[in-house]
C-alpha cells in the first residue's frame, strides 16, 4: 500500500507555468508590447495627443507598464499556487518554495536592473534582447523536472533575443511571438 502513494513535490505543485497561468502571462506580455508599440507610434505623429508628452513621461509610462506586467504575472502564479496547494492539502510556503521565491525575486530584480541600466546608458536597442535572454534564463532556472516542453519556450526566448540584436526593429514582433508562444504553451500543456 505504501508503494502506491504518489508524493508531490510541493514546489512543482504550487508554482507552475502551465495552463491558465501561461495563458495569462502571454496575454500580459502581448498587451504590454501593444501598449509600447502604440505609444511609440503615436509619439511620432504630430497630430496625436501622445506626441505632446515629454520623453520622461513616456519612460515613466513604460516602466509602469513593465511593473504591472510583472506584478500581474507574479500574482497569477501565486494565486494559482495557493489554489493548488489547498486542493492537494499542502502548505503553500515551505523551505523549498521560500527559496524558489527568493530566486524569483532575485531574477526579477536582475532583469529590472539590467533593463534600466541599458536605458540609462542609452542602449535602447539592447533592452528587448537583454529582457528575452534573462527571461529565458529565469524560465530555465524555474523549469519543473517533468516539463521538457518548456525548453521550446526557453529556446524561443534565446533565439528571438539573438534576432533582436541583429535586427533591432524586430522587438515588437519578438515580444508578440513570445506572448503567442506562452498562450500556446498554456493551451497545450495543462
DODONU-265807 format. One record per residue: x, y, z of N, C-alpha, C in turn. Coordinates in steps of 0.05 Angstrom, whole numbers, padded with zeros to 5 digits, always signed. Example, Ala and Ser with C-alpha at 12.3 -4.5 7.8 and 13.67 -1.06 7.14 Angstrom:
residues 2
+00264-00114+00156+00246-00090+00156+00264-00066+00156
+00257-00045+00142+00273-00021+00143+00258+00001+00157
end
This chain:
residues 190
+00016-00024+00000+00000+00000+00000+00017+00025+00000
+00040+00024+00015+00057+00048+00016+00071+00053-00011
+00073+00033-00028+00086+00037-00054+00068+00053-00072
+00042+00053-00068+00024+00066-00087+00020+00096-00080
+00031+00105-00059+00028+00133-00051+00046+00150-00069
+00034+00169-00083+00049+00187-00101+00054+00213-00086
+00079+00218-00081+00086+00242-00067+00091+00265-00087
+00079+00287-00082+00083+00310-00099+00105+00328-00088
+00120+00339-00107+00140+00359-00099+00124+00385-00095
+00125+00396-00072+00109+00419-00065+00115+00443-00083
+00140+00447-00091+00146+00470-00108+00133+00466-00136
+00135+00441-00146+00124+00436-00173+00093+00438-00173
+00081+00431-00151+00052+00433-00150+00043+00462-00146
+00057+00477-00129+00048+00504-00122+00053+00525-00144
+00076+00524-00156+00083+00545-00175+00089+00533-00202
+00069+00532-00219+00073+00520-00246+00067+00540-00267
+00083+00539-00288+00078+00557-00311+00065+00540-00333
+00041+00532-00328+00027+00518-00349-00003+00523-00345
-00018+00516-00365-00047+00521-00364-00054+00550-00364
-00072+00558-00347-00083+00585-00347-00062+00605-00340
-00042+00598-00323-00021+00616-00315-00005+00625-00340
+00003+00607-00356+00018+00613-00380+00001+00630-00400
-00024+00624-00402-00042+00640-00419-00043+00668-00409
-00047+00672-00383-00048+00699-00372-00022+00714-00376
+00000+00701-00371+00026+00715-00375+00030+00722-00404
+00022+00705-00422+00024+00711-00451+00006+00735-00458
-00018+00736-00447-00035+00759-00452-00023+00785-00441
-00011+00783-00417+00001+00807-00406+00025+00817-00422
+00041+00798-00432+00064+00806-00449+00054+00818-00475
+00033+00806-00487+00022+00816-00512+00011+00845-00508
-00004+00849-00487-00016+00876-00482+00006+00896-00477
+00027+00889-00462+00049+00908-00457+00063+00915-00483
+00068+00895-00500+00081+00901-00526+00064+00919-00543
+00038+00914-00542+00020+00931-00558+00019+00959-00548
+00019+00963-00521+00019+00990-00510+00045+01004-00517
+00068+00990-00515+00093+01002-00522+00093+01011-00552
+00084+00993-00569+00084+01000-00598+00065+01023-00604
+00041+01022-00591+00022+01044-00596+00032+01071-00587
+00044+01071-00563+00055+01096-00552+00078+01107-00569
+00096+01089-00577+00118+01098-00594+00109+01108-00622
+00090+01094-00634+00079+01102-00659+00064+01129-00657
+00049+01131-00635+00033+01156-00631+00051+01180-00625
+00073+01174-00612+00092+01196-00605+00105+01208-00630
+00107+01193-00651+00119+01203-00675+00100+01218-00693
+00074+01216-00688+00054+01230-00704+00048+01257-00692
+00050+01278-00707+00047+01305-00697+00019+01312-00686
-00001+01302-00699-00029+01309-00691-00039+01292-00668
-00024+01273-00659-00033+01255-00638-00028+01268-00611
-00047+01266-00591-00042+01278-00565-00018+01266-00550
-00011+01241-00556+00013+01230-00543+00039+01243-00552
+00038+01256-00575+00062+01270-00585+00069+01294-00567
+00050+01303-00550+00056+01325-00533+00069+01317-00507
+00070+01291-00501+00083+01282-00477+00113+01285-00478
+00125+01289-00456+00154+01291-00455+00166+01263-00455
+00191+01260-00463+00204+01233-00463+00205+01221-00435
+00208+01238-00415+00209+01228-00387+00182+01216-00379
+00159+01227-00388+00133+01216-00382+00129+01189-00396
+00140+01187-00420+00137+01162-00435+00154+01141-00422
+00178+01148-00412+00195+01129-00397+00180+01119-00372
+00168+01138-00357+00152+01130-00333+00129+01112-00341
+00116+01118-00363+00094+01101-00372+00104+01073-00379
+00127+01071-00392+00138+01045-00400+00146+01029-00375
+00159+01042-00356+00167+01029-00331+00143+01019-00316
+00122+01036-00315+00097+01028-00301+00084+01004-00314
+00083+01003-00341+00072+00980-00355+00088+00955-00348
+00114+00957-00349+00131+00934-00342+00126+00925-00313
+00123+00944-00295+00118+00937-00267+00092+00922-00264
+00071+00932-00278+00045+00919-00275+00044+00892-00288
+00058+00888-00310+00060+00862-00323+00074+00842-00304
+00095+00851-00291+00110+00834-00272+00092+00828-00248
+00078+00848-00238+00061+00844-00215+00038+00825-00221
+00024+00830-00243+00002+00813-00250+00010+00784-00256
+00033+00781-00269+00044+00754-00274+00051+00739-00248
+00063+00754-00230+00070+00742-00204+00045+00735-00188
+00025+00752-00189+00000+00746-00175-00014+00722-00187
-00013+00719-00213-00025+00696-00226-00012+00671-00217
+00015+00671-00215+00029+00647-00205+00023+00642-00176
+00021+00663-00160+00016+00660-00131-00012+00649-00126
-00032+00661-00138-00060+00652-00132-00065+00624-00143
-00053+00617-00166-00055+00590-00176-00042+00570-00157
-00018+00578-00147-00004+00561-00128-00019+00557-00103
-00032+00579-00094-00048+00577-00069-00072+00559-00073
-00084+00560-00096-00108+00543-00102-00099+00514-00104
-00077+00509-00117-00067+00481-00119-00058+00470-00093
-00045+00486-00077-00036+00477-00050-00060+00470-00033
-00081+00485-00035-00106+00480-00020-00119+00454-00030
-00119+00450-00056-00131+00426-00068-00116+00400-00059
-00089+00402-00059-00073+00378-00051-00067+00378-00021
-00078+00397-00007-00074+00400+00022-00045+00401+00030
-00030+00418+00016-00002+00423+00022+00000+00451+00034
+00022+00456+00048+00028+00483+00057+00038+00498+00032
+00029+00523+00029+00039+00538+00007+00069+00546+00010
+00076+00554+00034+00103+00563+00039+00118+00542+00056
+00138+00531+00045+00157+00514+00060+00185+00522+00052
+00204+00507+00060+00232+00515+00054+00238+00517+00025
+00228+00497+00009+00233+00497-00019+00220+00521-00034
+00195+00526-00027+00181+00548-00040+00191+00575-00032
+00200+00578-00007+00212+00603+00001+00238+00608-00013
+00254+00587-00017+00279+00590-00032+00274+00597-00061
+00254+00584-00073+00246+00589-00100+00236+00618-00103
+00221+00627-00084+00210+00654-00084+00233+00675-00083
+00252+00670-00066+00275+00688-00065+00291+00688-00091
+00294+00665-00104+00307+00663-00130+00291+00679-00151
+00265+00676-00150+00247+00690-00168+00250+00720-00165
+00249+00730-00140+00253+00758-00135+00280+00768-00144
+00301+00752-00139+00327+00759-00149+00328+00761-00179
+00315+00742-00193+00314+00742-00222+00300+00766-00233
+00277+00773-00221+00262+00797-00229+00279+00822-00224
+00293+00823-00201+00310+00846-00195+00333+00848-00215
+00345+00826-00222+00367+00827-00242+00357+00836-00269
+00334+00826-00278+00322+00834-00303+00316+00864-00303
+00304+00873-00281+00297+00902-00279+00321+00920-00279
+00341+00913-00263+00366+00929-00262+00380+00929-00289
+00381+00906-00302+00394+00905-00328+00380+00922-00349
+00354+00921-00350+00339+00937-00369+00341+00966-00363
+00339+00974-00338+00342+01002-00331+00370+01013-00335
+00390+00996-00331+00418+01005-00337+00422+01009-00366
+00411+00991-00383+00413+00995-00412+00399+01021-00420
+00376+01026-00409+00361+01050-00415+00376+01075-00407
+00388+01075-00383+00402+01098-00373+00428+01104-00390
+00440+01083-00400+00464+01087-00417+00457+01092-00446
+00432+01093-00453+00423+01099-00480+00424+01076-00499
+00428+01051-00489+00429+01028-00506+00401+01016-00509
+00382+01031-00520+00354+01023-00521+00350+01000-00541
+00368+00997-00560+00366+00974-00579+00371+00947-00566
+00383+00948-00542+00390+00922-00529+00372+00916-00505
+00351+00932-00501+00332+00927-00479+00317+00901-00483
+00304+00898-00507+00289+00874-00512+00306+00849-00513
+00329+00849-00527+00346+00825-00526+00355+00818-00498
+00362+00838-00482+00370+00832-00454+00347+00820-00438
+00323+00831-00442+00299+00820-00429+00294+00791-00437
+00296+00786-00463+00290+00759-00473+00311+00739-00463
+00336+00747-00464+00357+00729-00453+00353+00722-00424
+00349+00744-00408+00346+00740-00379+00320+00726-00372
+00299+00731-00387+00273+00717-00383+00276+00687-00389
+00291+00681-00411+00296+00653-00418+00312+00639-00396
+00332+00653-00385+00347+00642-00362+00330+00638-00337
+00312+00657-00332+00294+00654-00310+00275+00630-00313
+00265+00626-00337+00249+00603-00343+00265+00577-00340
+00290+00578-00348+00308+00554-00345+00313+00547-00316
+00316+00568-00299+00321+00563-00271+00296+00551-00258
+00272+00559-00266+00248+00550-00253+00233+00528-00268
+00245+00516-00286+00231+00494-00301+00227+00471-00282
+00205+00457-00285+00199+00433-00270+00213+00410-00282
+00218+00390-00266+00233+00366-00275+00219+00352-00298
+00193+00351-00297+00178+00336-00317+00170+00352-00342
+00175+00378-00343+00166+00393-00366+00188+00399-00385
+00192+00380-00403+00213+00383-00424+00203+00402-00446
+00177+00406-00448+00166+00423-00469+00171+00452-00463
+00179+00459-00438+00186+00486-00431+00212+00495-00445
+00228+00475-00452+00253+00481-00467+00248+00495-00493
+00225+00489-00505+00218+00503-00531+00214+00533-00526
+00200+00539-00504+00196+00567-00498+00222+00581-00490
+00239+00567-00476+00265+00578-00468+00282+00583-00492
+00283+00563-00511+00300+00567-00535+00289+00589-00553
+00262+00591-00553+00250+00613-00569+00258+00640-00558
+00258+00643-00532+00266+00669-00520+00295+00675-00527
+00313+00655-00525+00341+00660-00532+00345+00666-00561
+00331+00651-00578+00333+00655-00607+00323+00683-00615
+00300+00691-00604+00289+00717-00610+00307+00740-00599
+00321+00734-00576+00340+00753-00565+00363+00758-00585
+00373+00736-00596+00395+00739-00616+00384+00754-00641
+00360+00748-00649+00348+00761-00673+00344+00791-00668
+00337+00798-00643+00333+00827-00637+00360+00841-00636
+00381+00827-00630+00408+00840-00631+00415+00846-00660
+00409+00827-00678+00416+00830-00706+00397+00850-00720
+00372+00849-00713+00352+00867-00724+00338+00882-00702
+00347+00905-00694+00336+00919-00670+00306+00926-00673
+00296+00930-00697+00268+00938-00701+00249+00914-00698
+00260+00891-00693+00244+00866-00690+00233+00862-00662
+00236+00882-00645+00229+00879-00616+00199+00873-00613
+00182+00888-00627+00153+00884-00624+00145+00856-00633
+00155+00848-00655+00148+00821-00665+00159+00799-00646
+00182+00803-00635+00194+00784-00617+00176+00781-00591
+00168+00804-00580+00151+00802-00556+00124+00790-00563
+00114+00796-00586+00088+00784-00594+00091+00754-00598
+00113+00745-00610+00117+00716-00613+00120+00702-00586
+00135+00715-00568+00138+00703-00541+00110+00701-00527
+00094+00722-00531+00067+00722-00519+00050+00700-00531
+00051+00697-00557+00035+00676-00570+00046+00648-00562
+00072+00646-00559+00084+00620-00550+00075+00613-00522
+00073+00633-00505+00063+00629-00477+00034+00619-00478
+00018+00632-00494-00010+00625-00495-00013+00596-00506
+00003+00590-00527+00002+00563-00539+00012+00543-00519
+00033+00549-00504+00043+00531-00484+00022+00526-00462
+00008+00547-00455-00013+00544-00435-00037+00527-00444
-00043+00528-00470-00065+00512-00481-00056+00483-00484
-00032+00479-00493-00023+00451-00499-00016+00436-00473
-00001+00449-00455+00008+00436-00431-00010+00444-00408
-00026+00425-00399-00045+00432-00377-00038+00419-00352
end
